[in-house]
Amino acid sequence: SAVRECSSASDQESDQIFQVIDAFCVPRLVYNSDHKKFLVNSRPELPPSLHADAQAKADLFRERYMILYQRTMRHRLFIPPAAGSAPDQDTRKFELKSVEYLLGTTAKLGRVIVLGMLTQMKEGKYFIEDPTGSVELDISDAVFHSGIFTENCFVLAEGMYDDKIFHVSALGFPPAETASHTRDYFGSVNFFGGSLETSAKHSTRLAQIEKENEDA
């Protein structure tokens, strides 16, 4: 009813300042590439567990890839120029290619950039993997940018593809993104759960408390 909705709206601003949220109560949001936003996972699944099945591990890496992919594609270096607009001479643009694109060509490809997971499928041989497949890497001449590179981490690999081998010249991590930039795209979505329907960052009550409290 209207009364209930008005009451819930007022309760929204009277929530506790500090909340402890159970890890099993955090909403499972999945990025939907069609709608270009995060939606609550509606697939039937087992109750939350510390020891999930093998499918959960595959879902974890696939969903992590999608989050990093959509974030990378929003970066100024990867945003394609608008149709009909003059190219920006001051900003160099890059284009991500999938592993499937590499495997589907028989020609030699130069200066290719791939986003994927770093894995060691065979002893002593590294591969880069994305949802479309995996390809062997040659990192003997690669320049590693700052960071700690481990198996199962997601990287941006730049190099040349020839004869089913991706010869990497540079290896780095996907670009970071500020919280304010993320909010510009996804609004006030509450990623953490709890009683608030929107992010605490958008709570006028919390903003007022922070303003009045110099130590906040």
N, C-alpha and C positions, 0 to 999 in steps of 0.2 A: 504494500500500500504506500501511498504518498507519505503518510506519517512515519512509517518504518524507514523509508528512504531518507527522509529528513533527519531522523534520529541517527541513522548510520553515518550520515554526512557529518553531523556534529561530533559523533564518536571518533571519527577519523582524526580530528584535531585534538582529541583528549586522550590519545593513546600514551602509554608510558614512554618516557624519554629514552630509557635504556631497556632493551629487550634481549633476552637470551633465546636464540632460535635453535631448535633441535635440528641436527644435520639431516635427519630423515624427513623433516617437514619442509625442507627447502624445495620449492617447485622445480620440477625438471623441465626446463625450457629448451626447446630445440629450434635452431635457426631454420626457417622455411625459405628456401631460395625463390620460390614462386611468389610468395607474399612479401619477401624481403623484410621479414621481421621475426621476432622470437615468439613462438607459440608453445603452449603447454603440451607436452607429449601425451597424446590421447591413446596410444597403442596399449592394448592389454599386456600387462607384465606382472611378474611376481612382486610381492611386497619388497620394500627396500631391504637390502641385506649387505653385510660387510663382505660376504663371500658370494659374489654374483657368478653367473655361468659364463661360458666362453663367448656367447653372443654379445654380452654386455661389454666385454673388452673390445670387440670389433666396433660396436656402436660408439664407444668412447673415442676411439681414434678417428672414426669417420666424422663425428660431430665436432671434434676439435679441429679437424681440417676445414670444415665448412665455416667455422667461426673465424679462423685465421684467413681463409680465402676471401670472405666478404669484407673483412677489415682491410686486407691488402689492396683489394680492388677499389677501395675508397681513397687510397693514398694518392696524393697529387702526381706521383711518378707513374702511376698505373691507370689513372683515369683517362680514357680515350678522348680525344678532342671532339667537340660537338660537330654534328654533320653540318657542313657548309661554312664552318668557322675557319679562320686562318690559323695555321699551326703556330704555337708559341716558340719562338726561336731561342728564348732564354731558358726554357725548361725541357729537358730531355725526357721523352716518354718511353716506357717499357711495356711489353706485352707478355703476360704469362701464357705458357703452353702446358698442356697436360701430357702425362706420360703416354697416353694413347696416341696423341699427335706424333710423338717421336717414333713410337713403334710402328705407326702406320705409314711411315715414309721410307723409301729406299735410297733417297738422296742424302748427301752430306749437308747437315744443317749447321750454320755458324751463328754464334751469339744468341743462344736460346736460354730463357729463364724459366725454371720449373719450381713450383712450390710443392713440397712433399715431405714425407717422413723418412728420416735416415735410418736404415735397417741393415743388418748383416745376415742375409739369408743363407749365405754360404761362408764357411770358415775363411776369414781373411779377405772377403769380398763384400764391398758395401753397395747398397742399392738405394734408390730414392723411390718412394711409393706414394701413390695417391689413389683416390677411388677408382681410377680407370686402369691401373696396372702398376708394374714396377719395371725399372730399368737399371742395369748395372752401371756403377760409377767408376771412373778413374780419377782419383783425387791426388795422384802423385805430384801434380804441379799446381794444386789448388792453393789460393791465398785465403786463409781463414780470417774473417773479420772478428772483432772482439766478442767474447762470449765463451761459454762452455758447451761443447758439442758432445752429445751422448747418443747412444742408440735410442730410437723411438722419439727423438726430438724433431720438430718441424723446422725446415730450413728453406731458404731461397738459394737455389743452385744456378749459377750462370756458367755457360760453357758451350762446347761444340759436340754435336751428336754425329757419330760416324760408325757404321758397321756394328750396330746394336750396343754400342758403348757410349755413355755420356761422359765426355772428357771435361771435367769441371775446372774452370779457371778461377772462380771465386765462390766462396761459400759464406753465407751470413744468415741472419734471422729475419723473419717478417717484420716490417716496421711497426713500432709501437703507436698507440693512439691515446690521446688524453681523454679523461672522463667526460669533459665538456663536449669534445668532438663526438664521442659515442652518443651522448644524450641528444645532440642535434639530430641524430638519425633515428633513435629509438624512443625519444621522449622520456616520460616518467615511469617506465616499466620498473617494477620492483623485482630485481633478480634474486633477492635473498629470502623472501618469504616474510612471515610474521603477520601481524594484524593490519599493517598498512597496505592499502591496495596499490599505492604508488610509492615511488622511491622516497626515502626519508629526506633526501636532498631537497625535495619540493615541498616539505612540510613548513607552512608559515609559522607554526608554533615553535618548531625547533630552530628556525632561522631567527626568531625573536629572542629565544633563550641565548643563542650564541652571540647575538648583538649585545644583550644586556650583561653577559658574563665575560669579563675580560680574559679569564683563564680558560674559556671553552675552546 
